[in-house]
Each structure stands twice: as structure tokens, then as C-alpha cells.
Amino acid sequence: NAKVFLIKSIELDPEFFNAYIYLADICRDNGETEEGKKWLAQAEKLNPEHNDFLYTKASYLHDEGKTLEAIQLLDKAVVENEYDAVIHARKAKYYLELNKKEEARKEADKAKMTDPNSAEAFYISGKIYVNENNPIFAQEELAICLMIDPTYLPAYFEIGNAYYIMGEFAKAQENYSVYITTEKEDENAWFNRGTCFFALSQYENAIADFSMALTFDDYADYYYNRSLCFYELKKYTESENDMSVYISRVKDDPDAYYFRCLINYYNKNKNAACDDARKAIELGKKEFPPEIIKSCKLKKLLNDN
């Protein structure tokens, strides 16, 4: 309905700049990228130096993976009013994605100074502290973000990360859960919460979360972690299946061969266990349970390596 209204507005006034910007934003939100670019091109013809155009164009460039170009475009934005905070906060976000933390911090600080009610600025600042393994400062910034906007869900994810760094897995899990209630397709959130459940010995819950992560991305580490959960539950067949998938993709991980050795040994598959033990030793693993050293006759091999 909004698109129909805006298109009719343009028919009445072909120089209605904001209508083109709003249409470009709507199309971007709906994944209609090519149509959105056409509306954006019309806005550019009318006013290529307007902050709204620069901001929207930068968003499209970022979506295409052209993050540095997006920053360079935002550098052209006129810095005059409270809208500056939006520009600075977005530049901070982009710099952080490029792992340029100092530049990101400077832009986040500018956004906070320009507009103390910029939830995005405090969120970016908190995220920088998380990336620097400084969870206390991170929580302070993220708490302010949520005071400004309690619905800013990404802040809960980063608070979860901060608690995870501190080893407070129950609190981390609680914050990930708040985030997941809405952001159900974020595989990282499922994986992170799964690692919390694993640390809390809630293996069935961890398996469920790793399985959810796998529905979004067939990532090797998800299999590895789920395998460890199955192992703890003595579900050795399922554990071996997952670890084998991981090893088929990551062939030089000594810990993976070590754990599959344990899995096979306790699943009464001695030959496979011994093969994995020898491979783990070849890759640098030095320590094994005494019963496996004895059963697989590893003592000499360990001494030689």
C-alpha cells in the first residue's frame, strides 16, 4: 500500500525527492534490490548530495559487500544537525565490520556526542568492547542502549556475548534467548546459546540449538559441537557420525581424531579407535587415557613423537 501511494505521488510530482528515497528503502527491506536501485537512481538525478540519498546509497553498497565504498560515500554527507548521529553510527558499524576498531570507536563517540539518545551508537560502542574482550565496559554501553530503546534486540545478543566471555553461561543463555525470540534465523545465536547449554551440561538443549544452526548453514563446527554433546550422553553412533562429517572437512585437527578415537573406543570399535589415535598422534596429540594407550599399543609411538 505504501508503494502504491508513493508511486501515485510521483506521478503527481515527478520531482518528489523523498518519495524516491522511501521507495528505495521499501524495496531494499523487501529484497527487491533491482527495483530499489531504479528508484534510487531517480533520487540521485534530483539531489545527489542530499544526506538521505547518500545514506540510502551507502546501505545498498554495503549490501553488495562494498563496505569501504559505503564509508567513503557517507564521508560526503553534510554534518549539520542531529541527523549526523545516524551517519556517524552507521560509519562506526561499517568500520567495525572491517575490523577497524579505532575508527569505529571514534565514529561511535561522535554519534553519542551529537545525539545522546542514539541507541545504535551505544550498541556499536558496546560491540567494540565485546570484540576487545572487555565485557564490563561492553555491558555498560549496551545497558544504555536498552534504556534508550528496550526493543533494540541486537544488544541482547552482545550482552550474551559479554556474559559468555565472563563465563556466566546461564546469564548469557538468557540474553541469547531474548534475542532468538524474534531473530529466529540467526545461526550464530543458536550456536552461541548451544555452547552455553553445553557448558551448563544441558546436552539435549545444546543438541537442539546446534541442530537449528545447521538448518541455516551446514558449518563444520556445528557438527563438531553436536558430536561432543552426543558423546556426553553416550550416544556414540550419533557422535561418531557428526565427528566424521567434521573430519571430512577439517582433516588436520588432532582434537577431532582424538575425540573420535574416544567415541569409537567406548562404542566397542577398537580398530577404528586405534586408527584415529595414531592419526591424532601424527598431528601432534600427546595425551591419551591409559586404557587406550595400552589397548592400541601407543606407548612407543608417543615416545617417538
Salt bridges, closest charged atoms under 4 A:
GLU32 OE1 - LYS3 NZ 3.02
GLU34 OE2 - LYS37 NZ 3.90
GLU35 OE1 - LYS3 NZ 3.24
ASP52 OD2 - HIS50 ND1 3.89
ASP63 OD2 - ARG28 NE 2.59
ASP63 OD1 - HIS62 ND1 3.87
GLU64 OE2 - LYS37 NZ 2.67
GLU64 OE1 - LYS66 NZ 3.40
ASP75 OD1 - LYS91 NZ 2.58
GLU97 OE1 - HIS62 NE2 2.56
GLU97 OE2 - LYS93 NZ 2.87
GLU102 OE2 - ARG105 NH1 3.28
GLU107 OE1 - HIS88 ND1 2.71
GLU107 OE2 - LYS91 NZ 3.39
GLU107 OE2 - LYS110 NZ 3.93
ASP109 OD1 - LYS112 NZ 3.60
GLU120 OE2 - ARG90 NH2 3.28
GLU132 OE1 - ARG105 NH2 2.73
GLU141 OE1 - LYS112 NZ 2.63
GLU168 OE1 - LYS171 NZ 3.39
GLU204 OE2 - LYS235 NZ 3.53
ASP209 OD2 - ARG193 NE 2.70
ASP218 OD2 - ARG249 NH2 2.48
ASP242 OD2 - ARG226 NE 2.63
ASP255 OD1 - LYS285 NZ 2.80
ASP275 OD1 - ARG278 NH2 2.89
ASP276 OD2 - ARG260 NE 2.77
GLU282 OE2 - LYS279 NZ 3.33
ASP304 OD2 - LYS300 NZ 2.91
